[in-house]
Amino acid sequence: MTNTDRERHRERETAFYLFTQQRLPACKPVLTPAWVITIFLFTGFIFIPVGLVTLRASRSVVEIVERYDTECVPEPFRIDKVSYVQDDSIPKNCSLSLKVRKYMKAPIYIYYQLDNYYQNHRRYVKSRSDRQLLHGWKYHATSSCQPVEFNNNQPIVPCGLIAWSLFNDTFTFIRERAELKVNRKNIAWKSDRDHKFGKTVYPFNFQNGTLIGGGKLNPRIPLSDQEDLIVWMRTSALPSFRKLYGRIEEDLDADDVVVVHLMNNYNTYGFGGKKKLVLSTSSWLGGKNDFLGLACVFVGSSSVILAIVFMLLHLKSRRPYGDPSYLPWNRKSFSG
């Protein structure tokens, strides 16, 4: 071994010794009472204004929520709602009146809300074929779509329980005897339209068997343009969720009455679900959601309270920094 090799070996041993003994140069901040109080105060002064601004943005959103699954069942059929919704001979049309409490600036987003609907169920989430949605019926590996995979020995496009259970209630909005136009374009994510649903893939053999689920699809329109399906197939992680139906691009004034003519087709009665219609404006933060603002205010208020408590304790029982008499082995209670 040459002298150079010995020096390198010695340097490595020295570096390893310094690392194992934690003697390497490093920043070692000491959390003195003054630093702790300052950090808590700074956190509070940042989070409280952010929370208040966020809450104000959320409260500026005007929202109308109306449940309709119970009211839209005729009185004689409310004992057996499942039979009512499954009987095609019974008309499913219904009307609701929505009163606008505050001025709603366009665009006004229309959502349908479903409660107690577990789209995150393991078997439900897996019952789809992403390759088939992109490449069409030529892709035959669709075993994950069972039991909605084939019908009369013909492939189903799109296959799977998610597509089969497509939401199919429809809504028409009337204000002062004039129909409000609903824009149903660009309601799905652009990335989904461009990269997950094929532009040359058309529905085939869909809802043609004895097992009928939700809505039907136009076989002459490619999947990339059937945005209702695209919105529905982005499954929700929670049992209560909203999905975008369209946009009203006209302002609604306070005290306006909007009459909604709807078709109550979708069966949520078999599993005790709820259906709601939601009209909502938006802010720079998005829709109405107070959680973020309340969380920021709570964190900021807690930080300020802790800072005040630590300050009072520090002023009441001040002691010099690094006093060894406070070490446990120097206390009388630990002697003997």
C-alpha positions as CSV (number, residue, x, y, z in Angstrom):
1,M,0.0,0.0,0.0
2,T,1.4,3.3,-1.0
3,N,1.5,6.4,1.1
4,T,-1.3,7.9,-0.9
5,D,-3.5,4.9,-0.3
6,R,-2.7,5.1,3.4
7,E,-3.7,8.7,3.5
8,R,-7.0,8.1,1.7
9,H,-7.8,5.2,4.1
10,R,-7.0,7.4,7.1
11,E,-9.3,10.2,5.7
12,R,-12.1,7.7,5.3
13,E,-11.7,6.4,8.8
14,T,-11.7,9.9,10.2
15,A,-14.8,10.9,8.2
16,F,-16.6,7.7,9.4
17,Y,-15.6,8.4,13.0
18,L,-17.0,11.9,12.8
19,F,-20.2,10.7,11.2
20,T,-20.8,7.9,13.8
21,Q,-20.0,10.3,16.7
22,Q,-22.3,12.9,15.1
23,R,-19.6,15.5,15.1
24,L,-19.9,16.6,11.5
25,P,-20.5,20.3,10.9
26,A,-24.2,20.9,11.0
27,C,-26.9,23.5,11.8
28,K,-28.1,22.8,15.3
29,P,-30.9,25.2,16.1
30,V,-31.7,25.6,19.8
31,L,-35.4,26.1,20.5
32,T,-35.2,28.7,23.2
33,P,-38.5,30.1,24.7
34,A,-38.2,33.2,22.7
35,W,-37.8,31.3,19.4
36,V,-40.8,29.0,20.2
37,I,-43.1,31.9,21.1
38,T,-42.0,33.8,18.0
39,I,-42.6,30.8,15.7
40,F,-46.1,30.2,17.2
41,L,-47.0,33.9,16.8
42,F,-45.8,34.0,13.2
43,T,-47.8,30.8,12.4
44,G,-50.9,32.4,13.9
45,F,-50.5,35.7,12.1
46,I,-50.1,33.9,8.8
47,F,-52.9,31.2,9.1
48,I,-55.6,33.4,10.6
49,P,-55.7,36.0,7.7
50,V,-55.5,33.2,5.2
51,G,-58.3,31.4,6.8
52,L,-60.5,34.4,7.0
53,V,-59.9,35.3,3.3
54,T,-60.7,31.6,2.4
55,L,-63.8,31.6,4.4
56,R,-65.0,34.9,2.8
57,A,-64.4,33.4,-0.7
58,S,-66.4,30.3,0.3
59,R,-69.3,32.2,1.8
60,S,-69.5,34.4,-1.3
61,V,-70.6,31.3,-3.3
62,V,-74.4,31.1,-3.7
63,E,-75.7,27.6,-3.6
64,I,-79.2,26.0,-4.0
65,V,-79.6,22.4,-2.9
66,E,-82.8,20.5,-3.4
67,R,-83.5,16.9,-2.7
68,Y,-86.0,15.4,-5.2
69,D,-85.9,11.6,-5.0
70,T,-88.7,11.4,-2.4
71,E,-90.9,14.2,-3.7
72,C,-90.8,13.0,-7.2
73,V,-92.4,9.7,-6.4
74,P,-96.2,9.8,-6.6
75,E,-98.0,9.2,-3.3
76,P,-99.5,5.8,-4.2
77,F,-96.0,4.4,-5.1
78,R,-94.1,5.6,-2.0
79,I,-94.6,2.3,-0.3
80,D,-92.7,0.5,-3.0
81,K,-90.4,3.0,-4.7
82,V,-88.2,0.3,-6.3
83,S,-91.1,-1.1,-8.3
84,Y,-92.1,2.4,-9.3
85,V,-88.7,3.3,-10.7
86,Q,-88.4,-0.1,-12.5
87,D,-91.8,0.1,-14.1
88,D,-91.4,1.7,-17.6
89,S,-95.1,2.1,-18.0
90,I,-95.3,4.7,-15.2
91,P,-94.2,8.3,-16.2
92,K,-91.2,9.6,-14.3
93,N,-91.6,13.3,-15.0
94,C,-91.5,15.7,-12.1
95,S,-91.4,19.4,-11.5
96,L,-89.5,21.4,-8.8
97,S,-89.6,25.1,-8.0
98,L,-86.3,26.6,-6.9
99,K,-86.3,30.1,-5.4
100,V,-83.1,32.2,-5.8
101,R,-82.3,33.8,-2.5
102,K,-79.3,35.9,-3.7
103,Y,-78.0,37.2,-7.0
104,M,-76.2,34.4,-8.9
105,K,-73.7,35.5,-11.4
106,A,-73.1,33.3,-14.5
107,P,-71.7,30.7,-15.1
108,I,-74.0,28.8,-12.7
109,Y,-72.9,25.2,-12.3
110,I,-75.5,22.4,-12.3
111,Y,-74.6,19.3,-10.3
112,Y,-76.4,16.2,-9.4
113,Q,-75.5,14.9,-5.9
114,L,-75.8,11.3,-4.8
115,D,-75.6,10.2,-1.2
116,N,-74.9,6.7,0.2
117,Y,-73.5,5.7,-3.2
118,Y,-70.2,3.8,-2.8
119,Q,-68.4,4.3,-6.1
120,N,-65.2,3.4,-4.2
121,H,-66.3,-0.2,-3.7
122,R,-63.4,-2.5,-4.8
123,R,-65.4,-4.6,-7.3
124,Y,-67.2,-1.6,-8.7
125,V,-64.0,0.5,-9.2
126,K,-62.2,-2.4,-11.0
127,S,-65.2,-3.2,-13.3
128,R,-64.0,-1.3,-16.4
129,S,-61.5,-1.7,-19.2
130,D,-59.4,1.4,-19.8
131,R,-57.8,-0.1,-22.9
132,Q,-61.2,-0.8,-24.4
133,L,-62.3,2.8,-23.7
134,L,-59.3,4.0,-25.7
135,H,-59.0,1.3,-28.4
136,G,-62.5,-0.1,-28.8
137,W,-63.9,-3.6,-29.1
138,K,-60.8,-4.8,-30.8
139,Y,-59.2,-5.1,-27.4
140,H,-60.6,-8.4,-26.1
141,A,-59.0,-8.6,-22.6
142,T,-62.1,-7.4,-20.7
143,S,-62.4,-10.0,-18.0
144,S,-62.3,-7.2,-15.4
145,C,-65.7,-6.0,-16.7
146,Q,-67.6,-9.1,-15.5
147,P,-70.6,-9.5,-15.3
148,V,-71.1,-6.7,-17.8
149,E,-68.7,-8.0,-20.4
150,F,-70.7,-9.7,-23.2
151,N,-74.3,-9.8,-24.4
152,N,-75.4,-12.4,-26.9
153,N,-71.8,-13.4,-27.3
154,Q,-71.0,-9.9,-28.5
155,P,-68.7,-7.6,-26.6
156,I,-70.2,-4.6,-24.8
157,V,-68.6,-1.2,-25.4
158,P,-68.1,0.4,-22.9
159,C,-68.1,-2.7,-20.6
160,G,-68.2,-2.8,-16.9
161,L,-70.4,-1.9,-14.0
162,I,-69.4,1.8,-13.9
163,A,-70.5,2.5,-17.5
164,W,-73.6,0.2,-17.0
165,S,-74.8,2.3,-14.0
166,L,-74.5,5.6,-15.8
167,F,-76.7,8.4,-14.2
168,N,-79.7,9.1,-16.5
169,D,-81.9,11.7,-14.8
170,T,-82.4,14.7,-17.0
171,F,-83.2,18.3,-16.1
172,T,-84.8,21.2,-18.0
173,F,-84.8,24.7,-16.4
174,I,-87.6,27.3,-17.0
175,R,-87.5,30.9,-15.8
176,E,-90.5,33.1,-16.5
177,R,-91.8,30.7,-19.1
178,A,-88.5,30.8,-21.0
179,E,-86.2,27.9,-21.1
180,L,-82.7,28.5,-19.7
181,K,-80.1,27.1,-22.0
182,V,-77.7,24.6,-20.4
183,N,-74.2,24.3,-21.8
184,R,-73.2,20.6,-21.5
185,K,-69.9,21.0,-23.4
186,N,-66.5,20.8,-21.6
187,I,-67.9,19.4,-18.4
188,A,-65.3,16.6,-18.3
189,W,-61.6,16.9,-17.8
190,K,-59.7,17.7,-21.0
191,S,-57.1,15.1,-20.1
192,D,-59.8,12.4,-19.9
193,R,-61.4,13.4,-23.2
194,D,-58.0,13.5,-25.0
195,H,-56.2,10.5,-23.5
196,K,-58.6,8.1,-21.9
197,F,-61.5,7.9,-24.3
198,G,-61.0,7.1,-27.9
199,K,-62.1,9.4,-30.7
200,T,-62.8,6.4,-32.9
201,V,-64.5,4.3,-30.3
202,Y,-68.3,4.1,-30.5
203,P,-70.8,2.5,-28.1
204,F,-71.6,-1.0,-29.2
205,N,-74.2,-3.5,-27.8
206,F,-74.7,-1.2,-24.8
207,Q,-77.8,-1.7,-22.6
208,N,-79.2,-4.1,-25.1
209,G,-79.6,-7.2,-22.9
210,T,-82.1,-8.2,-20.3
211,L,-79.9,-6.6,-17.6
212,I,-80.6,-2.9,-17.9
213,G,-78.7,-0.4,-15.8
214,G,-78.6,3.3,-16.1
215,G,-78.5,5.6,-19.1
216,K,-78.1,4.8,-22.7
217,L,-75.4,6.1,-25.1
218,N,-75.7,7.4,-28.6
219,P,-74.0,4.7,-30.9
220,R,-73.2,7.4,-33.5
221,I,-71.1,9.6,-31.1
222,P,-67.6,8.6,-30.1
223,L,-66.8,8.0,-26.4
224,S,-64.5,11.1,-26.3
225,D,-67.6,13.3,-27.0
226,Q,-70.0,11.6,-24.6
227,E,-69.0,13.8,-21.6
228,D,-71.8,12.5,-19.3
229,L,-70.1,9.1,-19.5
230,I,-66.6,10.6,-18.9
231,V,-67.8,12.6,-15.9
232,W,-69.5,9.5,-14.4
233,M,-66.5,7.2,-14.9
234,R,-64.2,9.4,-12.9
235,T,-65.3,7.6,-9.7
236,S,-65.6,9.3,-6.4
237,A,-63.7,8.3,-3.2
238,L,-66.5,9.2,-0.9
239,P,-70.1,7.9,-0.5
240,S,-71.5,11.4,-1.0
241,F,-70.4,13.2,-4.2
242,R,-71.4,15.7,-6.8
243,K,-70.9,15.4,-10.5
244,L,-71.2,18.3,-13.0
245,Y,-74.2,18.1,-15.3
246,G,-73.8,21.4,-17.1
247,R,-73.7,25.2,-16.9
248,I,-76.3,27.9,-17.0
249,E,-74.7,30.9,-18.7
250,E,-77.3,33.5,-17.7
251,D,-77.4,35.5,-14.4
252,L,-80.2,34.7,-12.0
253,D,-81.6,37.6,-9.9
254,A,-82.7,37.5,-6.3
255,D,-86.3,36.2,-5.9
256,D,-86.3,34.6,-9.3
257,V,-88.2,31.3,-9.4
258,V,-86.7,28.6,-11.6
259,V,-89.0,25.7,-12.4
260,V,-87.1,22.4,-13.1
261,H,-88.7,19.7,-15.2
262,L,-86.9,16.5,-14.6
263,M,-87.1,12.8,-15.4
264,N,-86.7,10.7,-12.2
265,N,-85.2,7.7,-13.9
266,Y,-82.2,6.7,-11.8
267,N,-82.8,4.0,-9.2
268,T,-81.3,4.9,-5.8
269,Y,-84.2,3.5,-3.9
270,G,-82.8,-0.1,-3.9
271,F,-79.9,0.8,-1.7
272,G,-81.3,3.8,0.3
273,G,-79.5,6.5,-1.7
274,K,-80.5,10.1,-2.0
275,K,-80.6,12.4,-5.1
276,K,-80.2,16.1,-5.0
277,L,-80.0,18.9,-7.5
278,V,-77.5,21.6,-6.9
279,L,-77.1,25.0,-8.5
280,S,-73.9,26.8,-7.5
281,T,-71.8,29.8,-8.4
282,S,-68.0,29.7,-7.9
283,S,-65.2,31.9,-6.6
284,W,-61.5,32.1,-7.1
285,L,-61.3,29.2,-4.7
286,G,-63.8,27.0,-6.5
287,G,-67.1,25.9,-5.0
288,K,-68.5,26.3,-1.5
289,N,-66.3,24.6,1.0
290,D,-65.7,26.0,4.5
291,F,-63.4,23.3,5.7
292,L,-60.1,24.8,4.5
293,G,-60.9,28.2,5.9
294,L,-62.1,26.8,9.3
295,A,-59.0,24.6,9.4
296,C,-56.6,27.6,8.8
297,V,-58.4,29.7,11.5
298,F,-58.3,26.8,13.9
299,V,-54.5,26.3,13.4
300,G,-53.8,30.0,13.6
301,S,-55.9,30.5,16.7
302,S,-54.3,27.5,18.4
303,S,-50.8,28.8,17.6
304,V,-51.6,32.2,19.1
305,I,-53.1,30.7,22.2
306,L,-50.1,28.4,22.7
307,A,-47.7,31.4,22.2
308,I,-49.6,33.3,24.9
309,V,-49.5,30.3,27.3
310,F,-45.8,29.7,26.7
311,M,-45.1,33.5,27.2
312,L,-46.9,33.5,30.5
313,L,-45.2,30.4,31.7
314,H,-41.8,31.8,30.7
315,L,-42.4,35.1,32.5
316,K,-43.7,33.4,35.6
317,S,-40.8,30.9,36.0
318,R,-38.0,32.3,34.1
319,R,-34.7,30.4,34.4
320,P,-31.2,30.9,32.8
321,Y,-30.5,28.9,29.7
322,G,-28.3,25.9,30.3
323,D,-28.8,25.7,34.1
324,P,-27.5,22.3,35.1
325,S,-29.4,22.3,38.3
326,Y,-32.5,21.4,36.4
327,L,-31.0,18.2,35.1
328,P,-32.8,15.1,36.6
329,W,-29.6,13.7,38.2
330,N,-29.0,17.0,40.0
331,R,-32.4,17.0,41.6
332,K,-32.9,15.9,45.2
333,S,-35.9,13.7,44.2
334,F,-33.5,11.6,42.2
335,S,-30.9,11.2,45.0
336,G,-30.5,7.9,46.8
